[in-house]
Every structure is written in C-alpha cells, then in structure tokens.
Amino acid sequence: MIVVTRLNQTRFALNPDLIERIQASPDTTIVLVDAATFVVTETMDEVIAKITRYRAGVLAAAANWSGDISHADDAEAVH
C-alpha cells in the first residue's frame, strides 16, 4: 500500500495495483480500475515514486524470503 494525502490533509492508504491512471490537471487525480477517483496533494511524480518504492520493497522482500518447510519440499521434488 502507498500512503497519499487528500486535499483536506487526511491521509489514506491505496493499493497501487488498482491504479488505472494518474492525471495532473493541475491537481493530481488518481483513477482506479473501478472508476473511483481521488484528488491528492502529492504531485504525479511523487505518486509514481511511491509506487516504485512500494514495488521495489515487494521484490526485495521476496528475494530475501527463505520460505517455509512446505516450499522446501516442493523444491526437492523438482530436483
């Protein structure tokens, strides 16, 4: 989830996988795949940077994840 700020300064978390598009005209508007629309104080570049950091964090966590015993059994079955 990324945290963004509404124009009234309330913050909320948003699932970046549901973002369809981001517009800047002049306020930054985030449109989700279900047509929900949010106007936020962050610039379009800031929102994109938050999404990039979020996705990089997910990839880094996955790369560092050692798995559990059930996944180890699956790996042995492949070899």
C-alpha positions as CSV (number, residue, x, y, z in Angstrom):
1,M,0.0,0.0,0.0
2,I,1.1,3.6,-0.6
3,V,0.0,6.5,1.6
4,V,-1.3,9.6,-0.1
5,T,-2.9,12.8,1.2
6,R,-6.3,14.2,0.2
7,L,-6.7,18.0,-0.3
8,N,-8.2,18.3,3.2
9,Q,-4.9,16.8,4.6
10,T,-6.3,13.4,5.6
11,R,-4.1,10.6,4.7
12,F,-5.1,7.2,3.4
13,A,-3.5,4.0,2.1
14,L,-4.1,2.9,-1.5
15,N,-3.4,-0.3,-3.3
16,P,-1.2,0.7,-6.2
17,D,-2.1,-2.4,-8.2
18,L,-5.6,-0.9,-8.6
19,I,-4.5,2.4,-10.2
20,E,-5.5,2.8,-13.8
21,R,-4.1,6.2,-14.3
22,I,-2.7,9.3,-12.7
23,Q,-3.5,12.8,-14.0
24,A,-2.1,16.2,-13.2
25,S,-4.5,18.9,-14.3
26,P,-3.4,20.9,-12.2
27,D,-4.3,18.8,-9.1
28,T,-3.1,15.2,-9.1
29,T,-6.0,12.8,-9.6
30,I,-5.7,9.1,-9.2
31,V,-8.3,7.0,-11.0
32,L,-8.7,3.3,-10.0
33,V,-9.8,0.5,-12.2
34,D,-13.3,0.6,-10.7
35,A,-13.5,4.3,-11.6
36,A,-13.0,5.6,-8.0
37,T,-11.3,8.9,-8.2
38,F,-9.0,10.6,-5.6
39,V,-7.6,14.1,-5.7
40,V,-4.3,14.2,-3.7
41,T,-1.8,16.8,-2.7
42,E,1.2,14.8,-4.0
43,T,2.5,15.5,-7.5
44,M,2.2,12.9,-10.1
45,D,6.0,12.3,-9.9
46,E,5.7,11.8,-6.1
47,V,2.9,9.2,-6.5
48,I,4.9,7.4,-9.2
49,A,8.0,7.4,-6.9
50,K,5.8,6.0,-4.0
51,I,4.6,3.2,-6.3
52,T,8.2,2.5,-7.5
53,R,9.4,2.3,-3.9
54,Y,6.5,0.0,-2.9
55,R,7.1,-2.4,-5.8
56,A,10.9,-2.4,-5.1
57,G,10.2,-3.2,-1.5
58,V,7.9,-6.1,-2.5
59,L,10.6,-7.5,-4.8
60,A,13.3,-7.1,-2.2
61,A,11.2,-8.9,0.4
62,A,10.5,-11.7,-2.0
63,A,14.2,-12.0,-2.8
64,N,15.1,-12.2,0.9
65,W,12.3,-14.6,1.8
66,S,13.7,-18.0,2.7
67,G,10.3,-19.8,2.5
68,D,8.9,-22.3,4.9
69,I,9.3,-26.1,5.1
70,S,6.4,-26.8,2.6
71,H,8.2,-24.8,-0.1
72,A,11.5,-26.6,0.6
73,D,9.7,-29.9,0.0
74,D,8.5,-28.5,-3.3
75,A,12.0,-27.5,-4.3
76,E,13.3,-31.0,-3.5
77,A,10.6,-32.6,-5.7
78,V,11.8,-30.5,-8.7
79,H,15.4,-31.7,-8.4
